[in-house]
């Protein structure tokens, strides 16, 4: 061996980072490097000239000898990994004592932990590579310490296991795609959910299990993300192997290396439970909102029906509220006639409104017919038909006749109107599409029908009372005013609303036995039959008293006595009464709490009388009368407080405005009482809500003919 070989040999034995050893055919270690001794936790002296069984612990010794025998027998290299256990701590030696043989190069045994050695067993060759005698002369062992690498690999493996466990616990589907977006790797979770085999979901096949409604959107978003190398984040529905669809949120990120995307890693999270909870909350919220809206609509209907005085007004309210609450396209209300054999459709009162029957006159339905309304009335329960087939099944045919022009109707609701348990009519809604009525809507409609029935019953009573009071009023108010050569009279009576045509306002003009003219304007508090009856009593008493003693003070005094004796103490009645000589225009008047008369002259400013009004009838008072004279061309206007007073205008402001309006009247209007009363009423009520009856009576003395 030359010097260079010797140096190489010595260096390898002393400085090589791994371990080297040579074993002969008897498995005896002939040479061992310092590195191998350190890895095995032995000294070189312990290893050399010994077989593994003599110097190494079990099972390491057995593993060594098995490997040596295999290589010697087969003559082929052998790679293996061996674990060197941590040695037991050695008893302490006396200080300064060397190891046997004088070796002091072994590290303290306690400092050596369990190690993993990668071993390469090589059959020794002769100088020419042959095997003398057919057998290898020995075995060369090369060892590397791979403990740290194996530990690192174990850490990575455990992290992967933990990650996989977390993914599985979180019901996530983890997948990997190539840089071009094609899925290439196996995704067990995807297979388990969708039932697809790997060759089915790779190369874009995964899109086949995406919900058809979501597929175009997802395909476009994924292609855009891959093209622009941006995060893919969205949600879609996936068809599972059971055929049902589940909601998934998906997020995939590009993995970069050297400025280029090398793959995509994504995770799908099953959010079906969350979505179903959100949808449930949405449905509950919608149902609660709908219930709140129906409650508000019912309250609105109750409030509006409280103000509806006529049946026609009731129908208008029910039509508006019912249609808006349940989205009906058509509606109708029908009332039973007196013999309970026919239903008559009631037309809404709104101007321009057309009843859904399409008839110019109220239509009639026989109670015995097979119609939505007839069945609801006969059976006293709601009738529901959610689609035409259901209607034909229940009626035995299509509903014809009354609503024949609405051929697009596809669903129907009929509700009986019950008063004290007995039917008085029916309510009908229909839709131009099939429509299922929910239990909540049914409860609402039955409550609405109940409100409608109460309102209709009240309106019918009102209309009967109104008719009676109207006839009573017509009999009490003068049908014609006296025609006098020297005086022209005109009167107007405006009720508080266009439906309430009777109240306590009244006027009267009649001749006295001496040809003088008796004029009275009064106001009895209240509306309806009671007010009209009170008005009649006061009017008739005034006429009777005037025939006995027509002087104003005497008549009002007599009315006071009569009023105190016969009328309710809470009754409030005012009246102004005048006696006029139509030939001269001179007369006298007395006022019991009534608004002052308006005086209009073509030669002077208009004004109201400044005389004391006095107290209403029945109040303790000494009645006085005042003389006056109506000059030629002048006009005296008597009126009720409804002309000058309302919710936005007090009496004093109203009187000032009345004077101003009279001042604005053109001469041709002042000279014509018919036009004058219309002018005053129109101008005084313009821009205000009329809340009380208005009575106006004008007496005009025209100029003498030339």
Helices and strands as residue ranges (DSSP letters): H 3-15, E 19-24, E 29-32, H 34-40, H 44-47, H 52-55, H 60-74, E 78-84, G 100-102, G 109-111, E 115-123, G 132-134, E 138-145, H 147-169, E 172-178, H 188-194, H 198-201, G 205-209, H 212-228, E 232-239, E 245-257, E 260-270, H 272-307, H 311-326, E 330-336, E 342-346, E 364-366, H 372-379, E 383-385, H 388-395, E 411-419, E 422-431, H 439-476, E 488-494, E 503-511, E 517-527, H 528-548, H 552-566, E 573-580, E 586-592, E 598-601, E 604-608, E 626-629, E 635-639, G 641-643, H 651-664, H 667-670, H 673-685, E 694-700
